[in-house]
Amino acid sequence: MESATVTDPRGLLGRMFQAAVDAAQPAHRIPACLPAPPKGRTIVIGAGKASGAMAQALERHWPGPLSGLVVTRYGYAVSCERITIVEAAHPVPDAAGLEAARQILETVRGLGPDDLVICLISGGGSALLPLPGEGITLEDKQAINRALLACGASITEMNCVRRHLSAIKGGRLAAACHPARVVNLLISDVPGDDPIDIASGPTVADPTTCLDALAIVRRYGIELPAGARRLLESGEGESVKPGDPRLANVSTRMIASPQMALEAAAAVAREAGVTPLVLGDSIEGEAREVAKVMAGIALQARRHGQPLAAPCVLLSGGETTVTLRGKGRGGRNVEFLLALALALNGAPGIHALAADTDGVDGAEEVAGAFMAPDTLARAWAKGMPPRDSLDDNDAHTFFGALGDALVTGPTLTNVNDFRAILLV
């Protein structure tokens, strides 16, 4: 079965990605998830790449007075009248994020049982709330963050370490809100949608321990500054645990997730006469290794019509990792895509898109890229050996030179990686 859209694979891939992003927009998700107004004050706090857009949507639909402060990534602020929007650095934190975290803690001090705190949390909040634990400096946090990003640790492992070196994450912010009621509105960017891993869980209980964080540090050979090591080894960095009475009045609502985004993309595919198959919304692992597996599935579909025949699209989400060994610009989605191209080796009729739904792949202001059957041939024609680019972790430069980079600008949401492999 063919249609005009299938003869434009890149256009169809782009429409599926846009549908995934649109499905997770705060303006669409916030209104139906708002709690009832309280007897007392309403305070809005939050952190993440989507927190500014979340605050704007909340403000527009809230029936009574409110005030508050949220912190988002540079370039992701939107206009709000009553909620202050602060911008800070991501993925490596900066002084603006440190000050914003202090202000957020100050904003929730002294609240009473009739007050309501609405906490808007989305991916990126870990770096945007870099309030260090005792004996740790911002420079220490920056160094640890860089080491975690480069070592190949999963997001779950990274956030476990971050929680135990923080003065605001791991439930500490919720504890500071006590005795007020706290309603968490979350947009998930993590595999499995566990609230403790979204922005390192500032307003939910944390079952992990300092010993767990130490084990992760040892596993990846991360050198900790003296203050950070002391905080973990002494147990003084312990987070707020399940059952803590200060968290008894906290509720959590997941307003958008990777699965919702994948289902929206699947609907676009069906409308185009393409059969979608969602392989999973929480796929993890080294980007280049995940690519080899995905290539194997795509080739099986191409050669044998299994698990389904063309025209079809293999959809997946989650968060892969990249262990940086080269001197390139990184980016887990473009690294996946380049490894996929190498594994497919120009197989006809297979196109792909891999991108981060927040518009930023790694530290680059590029969402991801497109791949086509002629990607490798065009690279060779430009004198760019594809394997060399992969070995140098430099897929952003590779796809940029081919004109295949996907640049969206800030999307104002974040439900993690989006991958689509289209067979036509």
C-alpha angles and dihedrals in degrees: 000000000000134000137175090265093055089054086059100053095166092052092050092048090051092051092050091051091048091050090052091052093045092052090060098046112130091223088064098040108036104065097063093047102054119122125229115276114263131235089246135036127325114221121186120204132162152139137213144077091286097040095096093053089043091054092049092051092047093048092051093052102035111111098208144032121306142161137183151118135262131181125218138169121286108276094022100090120119133189117281129166103200104019118070114229116206125188125215141162129288140219092008110041126235141194092274090060091047092054092045091054090052091049092049091053090049091049093060098044118114098018122153135221092265092056126095127214116197109198117200110200130175139153117302093040093115093067092037094057101049100160103152125220120247114302095017125109130209088250089056090052091049092051093047091048092052091049092050092049093051102042100069096247117156120249089252091056094045093051093048089059093044093052093056095048094049137093093203109031129075095053096311094117092052090049089054089055093057129154091024120092112258124205115188117205107192136190107198123225096163134090109261094015093250107171092217090065097048104096086340092291106277093175104033133073118266121217094186123094144216087258090057090052092049091051090054092049090052093045092060098034094241115173109225125204113246095255093051093048091049092051092054099039093047093048090233089122092065114141130223109286134215111276095033105146092223088068096048092103096049123111128181131209123187105215100175135013142173091261091059090052093049092049090053091052090048090055091055090051093051091050088056093051093255120130112230126210118190106211095186144311097224107048114154137175139089107330094231093049093049087051092057091054093047090049090053091053092047092050091049089053091047096048103033108015091244132168080004138339131246135304086059141118129219109214127192142160139184130096125292123192136225124212102210112226101144132059097250131116097266123213120167097219096050090043088054090049095049091048088048091053091051092048093048091046095201097315106178123253097017119120129168146188126199121179145144113253091223091063094246123097107195109320095330127106087232123100097208138281149264126251128201136180090263096049095105094044092052091048092052090048088057092049094253112133103211095212091055091054091051093047089053093048087238105132093131090064090044097055093037091057090051093051090243101115116123110223116181105157117224109341092192092227138069128203093152130243124004120197127180125178109191123199115195 
